[in-house]
Each structure stands twice: as C-alpha cells, then as structure tokens.
Amino acid sequence: MFKINTETGAITMHKGDTGSFLIRGKKATFGAADRAVFTVRDSSGTIVKEQTSALADGAFRVIFLNSDTDGLATGTYKWDVRYAWNPVYDDDNKVIDGYPIYTPRDGMTLEIRPVVGEI
C-alpha cells in the first residue's frame, strides 16, 4: 500500500513497500541548478531518508524503494520539502546552503505500517 492524502500531505505505506509521487513547486520559477530536498526524520530527529532532486518544469518525483523503509520501525515519521536556489554543496555533494531557501509547508506525516510477510 502507498497512499497520499493530497490535502494534508500525509503518506501511509506498509514497511518495505514501494511507491512514488510527483511534487510540483507552486508560485516559483526554478533554474537548472536549483534543487528540491525531500527529507524524512524519525521522532528523535534522525534523518532516515533524504533525496535531492533537480526540478523539471517546477516538479520532481519522490521515490520510495523497498530499502528505504524495510529497515525502519513501524510508526509515524515527519517529512518536508525545502527548495534551494543557487545551492551550496558540502564535500559529500549534500545541499547545505543556498539563496534563497524556501520551505512551503510545515512537516507532514509518513506512517509506516507493519506487514506479516517478508520480501
């Protein structure tokens, strides 16, 4: 199962399941170098998934692979997207700054539900 509530941004999925969805930046113009950073954190604030994406026509696709959630505990996580114009990268090619930086929404939920079988 992979469900998204388009009003609240809540994602619900079973542990280890796969899925993807498109996020479209609204009311902004993005250049070829600009980036979107999708981040999921657990309740202690540890990043459990981070995806940096270029934008095509103001949009990017978030992809969940089996390996992204198969090792996570069931429960509720928080996610958001931050946009970086003119991004600055660290030595590991992670976006660490830019101007401007914009976060369009407060953190939303990702619920990982348990499964019986194992793949």
Backbone hydrogen bonds, N-H to C=O, Kabsch-Sander energy under -0.5 kcal/mol:
donor,donor_aa,acceptor,acceptor_aa,energy
3,K,12,T,-2.9
5,N,10,A,-2.8
6,T,4,I,-0.8
9,G,5,N,-2.9
11,I,109,T,-2.7
12,T,3,K,-2.6
13,M,111,E,-2.5
14,H,1,M,-1.3
15,K,113,R,-2.8
17,D,14,H,-2.3
19,G,64,F,-1.8
21,F,62,V,-1.8
23,I,60,F,-3.0
25,G,23,I,-0.6
25,G,58,G,-3.5
34,D,31,G,-0.8
35,R,84,A,-2.4
36,A,53,S,-2.6
37,V,82,R,-3.0
38,F,36,A,-0.6
38,F,51,Q,-2.9
39,T,80,D,-2.3
40,V,49,K,-2.9
41,R,78,K,-2.7
42,D,46,T,-2.3
45,G,42,D,-1.9
48,V,40,V,-2.8
49,K,40,V,-1.4
51,Q,38,F,-2.7
53,S,36,A,-2.9
55,L,34,D,-0.6
56,A,59,A,-2.7
57,D,55,L,-0.5
59,A,56,A,-1.3
60,F,23,I,-2.1
62,V,21,F,-2.9
64,F,19,G,-3.4
65,L,63,I,-0.6
68,D,65,L,-1.3
69,T,65,L,-0.7
69,T,66,N,-0.9
70,D,66,N,-2.0
72,L,69,T,-1.4
75,G,112,I,-2.1
77,Y,110,L,-2.9
78,K,41,R,-2.2
79,W,108,M,-2.7
80,D,39,T,-1.7
82,R,37,V,-2.0
83,Y,102,Y,-3.2
84,A,35,R,-3.0
85,W,83,Y,-0.5
85,W,100,P,-2.5
88,V,97,D,-2.6
90,D,94,K,-2.1
93,N,90,D,-1.8
96,I,88,V,-3.1
97,D,88,V,-1.3
99,Y,85,W,-2.2
102,Y,83,Y,-2.3
108,M,79,W,-3.3
110,L,77,Y,-2.3
111,E,11,I,-3.1
112,I,75,G,-3.1
112,I,110,L,-0.6
113,R,13,M,-2.8
113,R,111,E,-0.6
